[in-house]
Amino acid sequence: MPPGRPRRGFRNAIVVGFVAIPLLLIGPEIAPVFATVTDAHPLAWAATEGLLPADASTAQYSPNLDAVVCHGRRSCVAVGNYTDTSGGDQGLIETLADGTATAREASLPGNAATTNPNAAIIGLSCPTEHSCVGVGQYVDSRGVQQGLVETLASGTWTATEAPQPANASTTQYSSVVYGITCRTVGFCIGTGTYVDSSGNDQGLIETLSGITWNATEAPLPPNASTVQYAVLRDVVCPAVGSCVALGNYHDSITNDQGFVDNLSGGTWTPTETPLPDNNAVGSEGSLNHLACVKLGHCVAEGSYTATTGGVQGLIDTLSGGTWTAHEAQLPGDAATANQGADLTDVSCSSPAFCVGVGQYVDANAALQGLVETRSGPNFTPSQAPVLANAAPDPGAALAAVACVGNRFCAAVGGFRDTHGTLQGLIETRSGGTWTASDAPLPANAATNPKVSLLNVACSNAGSCMALGAYTDMNGNERSLIEIS
């Protein structure tokens, strides 16, 4: 896999405390909109385009915000990437400090390519207001992709090349760090992938202990293929020294399977995540995201191939030290043959309350948004409500969800309206009822804005921010920020 444009998507988007994001990424001419949520009055949302550094291109792909962390009303950090006037991809850091918003090009290690470093900051974790770690990728002067670590300490961002295990290739496409979680200052776990000296893609674990980063090849289940492909995308640490990393690997017959690496007592232990009993012979399973709100209690969601040949939603739960697989049940209008179901994200506010979101195919072969709600031991499916202006086949899908307590959640995604245009979709849950709303757009949005909302975070019920992208009237892709 050669270096290419950084992936799009938003992970580790965390909001701490009450958020005043409009001050971060919105000009003074746009006021924030906050609403008290009731079953009869869904959230009101305001939209804007993100800030850019002075050297940003005005005619090319630009920009992409991957993650945001806020501490209180006047301190926020958002990260991603943008295209500069030379056509190079650069890391992007947007900061709100004491009410002043700034956008800057992320610094890079000294060995970065000078023409196009293909840089992006993909993950972000901030254990305190003045301490953050961002992770991602860049290309060095030899044209080899390297993992990137950006650290905020004492008001200064410092860039370093992420270390690699001793068996890493020195000549091929190399590493990228996708996920990061910092339980405290000085204890962080990053996850990703790298290429070893035999040309195999291996899972990557980066550990910060104090001020030192160490890289480890992710251990794999015993049935892993000898010609390997593995990646870790997500990581959660319910406590210092106790973490769960989630990813995929190729088994002995080179099928793609989900797995977790569990950190306990200083040792990482791999486990292949199970599939439901109706999985097809040689079935592949893929887990997208993970939520662990308490030690020993986790939920991971994705998809697998069933004996019918159809793709089904997959829910894996950890309890009592054992992972258990569940076929995601579907709403009553689901297709009977190939339901085409996939779960893309999950949010848990307690071990007994979780919400997963994704998509499925109904009996009319229309794509619908899917919500799986756990209240107690079981998950209950429901179709995400659609808007009055949705096409008969709305092509609806939900990409991300965030829950606060066991009553309020916000989920985001997209749908197709009756004109065939792609619009952003926002779903809010209050008091057990889901309500759908159009994502508002900035004034410069195109007639067909091709909206995608890919992440959402909520500080409390009624105060949320969603990140995504849209197309402007000049045909350029722009970052989209939605605030409630």
Buried (B, 14 or more C-beta within 10 A) or exposed (E): EEBEEBBBBBBBBBBBBEBBBBBBBBEEEBEBBBBEBEEEEBBBBBBBBBBBBEEBBEEBBBBBBBBBBBBEBBBBBBBBBBBBEEEBBBBBBBBBBEEEBEBBBBBBBEBBBEEBBBBBBBBBBBBEBBBBBBBBBBBBEEEBBBBBBBBBEEEEBEBBBBBBBEEBBEEBBBBBBBBBBBBEBBBBBBBBBBBBEEEBBBBBBBBBEEEEBEBBBBBBBEBBBEEBBBBBBBBBBBEEEBBBBBBBBBBEEEBBBBBBBBBEEEEBEBBBBBBBEEBBEEBBBBBBBBBBBEEBBBBBBBBBBBEEEBBBBBBBBBEEEEBEBBBBBBBEEBBEEBBBBBBBBBBBBBBEBBBBBBBBBBEEEBBBBBBBBBBEEEBEBBBBBBBEBBBEBBBBBBBBBBBBEBBBBBBBBBBBBEEEBBBBBBBBBBEEEBBBBBBBBBEBBBEBBBBBBBBBBBBBBBBBBBBBBBBBEEEBBBBBBBBB
